[in-house]
Amino acid sequence: MTTHPKPLTVLLTDPPGGTLGLSLPPGSLVTDTNDGPWSEPLLWVADGVAAPGTWAEYLPARDVGLQPVLLQDESGIAEWWDGELDPGMMSDPGDHHAEGVLKDYWEFAASETEENEDGEDAGETIAPFISTWPGLAPGRTAADPAVTAADVARGLIGHSLKSPRLALVPVGRAADIPAAIGWSGPVNYENDVARLCAVLRSWEDRFGAQVVALSYARLDMSVAAPPQTLDEALAVAAEHFAFCPDNVWQGYESIRLYAEEALVGNPHWTFWWD
């Protein structure tokens, strides 16, 4: 698993992060409570609620090995990021291959769909695909992912995310954030979030996708190069169905409808696990 480098330990004695070239507001360091009292911090979280432009302001933190992400406390009471994070349960995203992970997930989701629906309805749900894994969608040339990420973060703050906090996580790429902090949002679907992060890495490479926000069981991503046609969107929708079947099962009647309404030209992907 990723070890947590020194930037956060600097904040123990320099809370504003001036020696790192940062100017942080009041915040707290969150440690892995499952790793004993001497564990190094997992992440830094601002004390106050993020303003619309906050995420973009802390993009320079990437230069010192800290990735910005918004953390939303859906209940408004319990701060799930301070007590429910367990990175020790995760493997390393680099140990997994995105297509193999998605193939496994696809076969499970397709099988569950067939079990819960009669044959005809199950076919309509996953059409134009069949139960055989269709393969990875081709990627597209991305514009600047950081610009898109800042735009998506700005749109989330105060809208679908009512009171998010800015956090900084010591990882080299945004795709690794969930595993690095031991996020357990999809626990009813996947215990080892590093497997999901292998897919996030692939989306980062193919579509300029960036992890922008995490909630208790929700993940928001910006997408610098989203699919632009229905055919492109269908191929991506198959991956989304494998990655998070609840996106289709609980929000749309079929993969086709999901592709049409949620993916074509959309720079914002959201996943939610029941």
C-alpha positions as CSV (number, residue, x, y, z in Angstrom):
1,M,0.0,0.0,0.0
2,T,1.1,3.6,-0.6
3,T,3.2,5.0,2.2
4,H,2.3,8.5,3.3
5,P,5.2,10.9,2.5
6,K,6.4,13.9,4.4
7,P,4.2,16.8,3.4
8,L,1.6,16.1,6.0
9,T,4.1,15.6,8.8
10,V,5.4,19.1,7.9
11,L,2.0,20.4,8.8
12,L,2.4,19.1,12.4
13,T,4.8,21.9,13.1
14,D,3.8,24.3,10.3
15,P,0.0,24.2,10.1
16,P,-0.4,26.8,7.4
17,G,2.2,24.9,5.2
18,G,4.3,28.0,4.5
19,T,7.5,25.9,4.2
20,L,5.6,23.9,1.5
21,G,4.7,27.0,-0.4
22,L,1.1,26.7,0.8
23,S,-1.2,29.0,2.8
24,L,-3.7,26.7,4.4
25,P,-6.7,27.8,6.5
26,P,-7.3,26.3,9.9
27,G,-7.5,22.5,9.6
28,S,-6.9,19.2,11.2
29,L,-4.7,16.2,10.4
30,V,-6.6,12.9,10.3
31,T,-4.7,9.7,11.2
32,D,-5.4,6.0,10.8
33,T,-7.1,5.1,14.0
34,N,-6.6,1.4,13.3
35,D,-2.8,1.8,13.2
36,G,-2.1,2.8,16.7
37,P,-1.3,6.2,18.3
38,W,2.0,6.7,16.4
39,S,0.6,6.4,12.9
40,E,1.4,9.1,10.4
41,P,-1.5,11.3,9.2
42,L,-3.6,10.1,6.3
43,L,-4.9,13.5,5.1
44,W,-5.4,17.1,6.1
45,V,-9.0,18.5,6.3
46,A,-10.0,22.1,6.5
47,D,-12.1,23.1,9.5
48,G,-14.5,25.3,7.5
49,V,-16.9,24.5,4.7
50,A,-15.4,25.0,1.2
51,A,-16.3,28.0,-0.9
52,P,-17.0,27.5,-4.7
53,G,-13.4,28.4,-5.7
54,T,-11.6,26.6,-2.9
55,W,-10.7,23.4,-4.8
56,A,-9.0,25.4,-7.5
57,E,-7.0,27.4,-5.0
58,Y,-5.3,24.4,-3.7
59,L,-4.2,22.8,-7.0
60,P,-0.7,24.0,-6.3
61,A,-0.5,21.5,-3.5
62,R,-0.1,18.9,-6.2
63,D,3.4,20.2,-6.7
64,V,4.4,19.0,-3.2
65,G,2.6,15.7,-3.5
66,L,-0.8,16.5,-2.1
67,Q,-4.0,15.9,-4.1
68,P,-7.0,18.1,-3.3
69,V,-10.4,16.4,-2.8
70,L,-13.8,17.5,-1.4
71,L,-15.2,15.4,1.5
72,Q,-18.9,15.7,2.1
73,D,-20.5,14.7,5.4
74,E,-24.0,13.7,4.2
75,S,-25.5,13.6,7.7
76,G,-24.1,16.9,8.9
77,I,-23.3,15.3,12.2
78,A,-20.7,12.5,12.0
79,E,-17.4,13.1,10.3
80,W,-16.9,9.8,8.6
81,W,-13.4,10.7,7.5
82,D,-12.2,10.8,11.1
83,G,-12.8,7.3,12.4
84,E,-14.0,5.1,9.5
85,L,-10.9,5.1,7.3
86,D,-8.8,2.0,7.1
87,P,-6.1,2.0,4.5
88,G,-4.6,-1.1,6.0
89,M,-7.5,-3.1,4.4
90,M,-6.5,-2.0,0.9
91,S,-4.0,-3.4,-1.5
92,D,-2.0,-1.3,-4.0
93,P,-3.9,-0.1,-7.1
94,G,-0.8,-0.9,-9.2
95,D,-1.4,-4.6,-8.3
96,H,-4.6,-4.7,-10.4
97,H,-5.4,-4.3,-14.1
98,A,-8.4,-2.2,-15.0
99,E,-9.8,-4.5,-17.7
100,G,-9.5,-7.6,-15.5
101,V,-11.3,-5.9,-12.7
102,L,-14.1,-4.6,-14.9
103,K,-14.5,-8.0,-16.5
104,D,-15.1,-9.5,-13.1
105,Y,-17.5,-6.8,-12.1
106,W,-19.4,-7.0,-15.4
107,E,-19.9,-10.7,-15.1
108,F,-21.2,-10.2,-11.6
109,A,-23.5,-7.3,-12.5
110,A,-24.9,-9.1,-15.6
111,S,-25.5,-12.3,-13.6
112,E,-27.3,-10.3,-10.8
113,T,-29.4,-8.6,-13.4
114,E,-30.5,-11.9,-14.9
115,E,-31.3,-13.3,-11.5
116,N,-33.4,-10.3,-10.5
117,E,-35.3,-9.9,-13.7
118,D,-36.8,-12.3,-16.2
119,G,-34.7,-13.0,-19.3
120,E,-36.3,-10.5,-21.6
121,D,-36.1,-7.6,-19.1
122,A,-32.5,-8.5,-18.2
123,G,-31.6,-8.3,-21.9
124,E,-33.2,-4.9,-22.2
125,T,-31.3,-3.6,-19.2
126,I,-27.9,-4.4,-20.6
127,A,-28.7,-4.0,-24.3
128,P,-27.0,-3.5,-26.7
129,F,-24.6,-5.8,-24.8
130,I,-24.9,-9.4,-23.8
131,S,-23.6,-11.1,-20.7
132,T,-20.1,-11.4,-22.2
133,W,-17.8,-8.6,-21.1
134,P,-17.6,-6.1,-24.1
135,G,-14.1,-4.8,-23.4
136,L,-12.7,-1.4,-22.7
137,A,-14.0,1.7,-24.4
138,P,-11.5,3.7,-26.5
139,G,-10.2,6.8,-24.9
140,R,-10.3,10.4,-26.2
141,T,-7.8,13.3,-26.3
142,A,-8.4,15.3,-23.1
143,A,-8.2,19.0,-22.5
144,D,-6.5,20.2,-19.3
145,P,-8.0,17.8,-16.7
146,A,-7.2,20.3,-13.9
147,V,-9.4,23.0,-15.5
148,T,-12.3,20.6,-15.9
149,A,-11.9,19.4,-12.3
150,A,-12.0,22.9,-10.9
151,D,-15.2,23.7,-12.9
152,V,-16.9,20.5,-11.7
153,A,-15.8,21.1,-8.1
154,R,-17.1,24.7,-8.3
155,G,-20.5,23.4,-9.5
156,L,-20.7,20.8,-6.8
157,I,-20.0,23.1,-3.8
158,G,-23.2,24.4,-2.3
159,H,-25.4,22.4,-4.7
160,S,-25.3,18.6,-4.6
161,L,-22.6,18.9,-1.9
162,K,-24.1,21.2,0.7
163,S,-21.2,21.4,3.2
164,P,-18.0,19.9,1.8
165,R,-14.6,20.3,3.4
166,L,-11.4,20.6,1.4
167,A,-8.9,17.8,2.1
168,L,-5.4,17.2,0.9
169,V,-4.2,13.6,0.4
170,P,-0.5,12.6,0.0
171,V,-0.7,10.6,-3.3
172,G,0.8,11.1,-6.7
173,R,-2.4,10.9,-8.6
174,A,-6.0,11.6,-7.8
175,A,-7.2,8.2,-8.9
176,D,-5.4,6.7,-5.8
177,I,-7.1,8.9,-3.2
178,P,-9.9,6.4,-2.2
179,A,-7.4,3.6,-1.5
180,A,-4.8,5.8,0.1
181,I,-7.2,7.0,2.8
182,G,-9.0,3.7,3.2
183,W,-12.4,4.9,2.0
184,S,-15.1,2.3,2.4
185,G,-18.0,3.8,0.4
186,P,-18.6,0.8,-1.8
187,V,-18.1,-1.8,1.0
188,N,-21.3,-3.6,0.1
189,Y,-19.9,-4.1,-3.4
190,E,-16.1,-4.2,-3.0
191,N,-14.0,-4.3,0.1
192,D,-10.7,-3.6,-1.5
193,V,-11.1,-0.1,-3.0
194,A,-7.7,-0.4,-4.6
195,R,-9.4,-2.5,-7.3
196,L,-11.7,0.4,-8.0
197,C,-8.7,2.7,-8.1
198,A,-7.1,0.6,-10.8
199,V,-10.2,1.5,-12.9
200,L,-10.0,5.1,-11.9
201,R,-6.4,5.2,-13.1
202,S,-7.5,3.9,-16.4
203,W,-10.2,6.5,-16.7
204,E,-7.7,9.1,-15.8
205,D,-5.5,8.0,-18.6
206,R,-8.2,7.5,-21.2
207,F,-10.6,10.3,-20.4
208,G,-8.7,12.8,-18.2
209,A,-11.0,11.8,-15.3
210,Q,-10.2,13.1,-11.8
211,V,-11.5,12.2,-8.4
212,V,-13.0,15.5,-7.1
213,A,-15.2,14.5,-4.2
214,L,-16.0,11.7,-1.8
215,S,-19.0,11.2,0.4
216,Y,-19.9,8.3,2.7
217,A,-20.9,6.1,-0.3
218,R,-20.6,8.4,-3.3
219,L,-17.8,9.4,-5.6
220,D,-17.7,12.4,-8.0
221,M,-15.3,12.7,-10.9
222,S,-14.6,15.4,-13.4
223,V,-14.1,14.2,-17.0
224,A,-12.0,16.3,-19.4
225,A,-12.8,14.2,-22.4
226,P,-16.3,12.7,-22.0
227,P,-17.9,10.6,-24.8
228,Q,-19.5,12.8,-27.5
229,T,-21.7,10.4,-29.3
230,L,-24.1,7.7,-28.3
231,D,-21.9,5.0,-29.6
232,E,-19.0,6.3,-27.5
233,A,-21.2,6.7,-24.5
234,L,-22.5,3.2,-24.7
235,A,-19.0,1.8,-24.5
236,V,-18.3,3.9,-21.4
237,A,-21.7,3.1,-19.9
238,A,-20.8,-0.6,-20.0
239,E,-17.8,0.2,-17.8
240,H,-19.9,2.3,-15.5
241,F,-22.4,-0.5,-15.1
242,A,-19.7,-2.9,-14.2
243,F,-18.0,-0.4,-11.8
244,C,-21.2,0.7,-10.1
245,P,-24.3,-1.2,-11.2
246,D,-26.5,0.9,-8.9
247,N,-26.1,3.8,-11.3
248,V,-28.2,1.8,-13.8
249,W,-30.3,-0.4,-11.4
250,Q,-31.5,2.5,-9.2
251,G,-31.4,5.4,-11.6
252,Y,-32.1,4.3,-15.1
253,E,-34.1,1.6,-16.9
254,S,-31.2,0.5,-19.0
255,I,-27.5,1.0,-20.0
256,R,-28.7,2.7,-23.2
257,L,-30.8,5.3,-21.3
258,Y,-28.0,5.9,-18.9
259,A,-25.6,6.5,-21.8
260,E,-28.0,8.9,-23.5
261,E,-29.0,10.9,-20.4
262,A,-25.9,10.8,-18.1
263,L,-22.8,10.4,-20.3
264,V,-23.0,12.1,-23.7
265,G,-20.9,15.3,-23.4
266,N,-21.1,15.2,-19.6
267,P,-17.9,16.3,-17.8
268,H,-19.2,15.1,-14.4
269,W,-19.5,11.4,-13.5
270,T,-21.2,10.4,-10.2
271,F,-21.2,6.9,-8.6
272,W,-23.3,5.9,-5.6
273,W,-23.3,2.5,-4.0
274,D,-26.4,1.3,-2.0
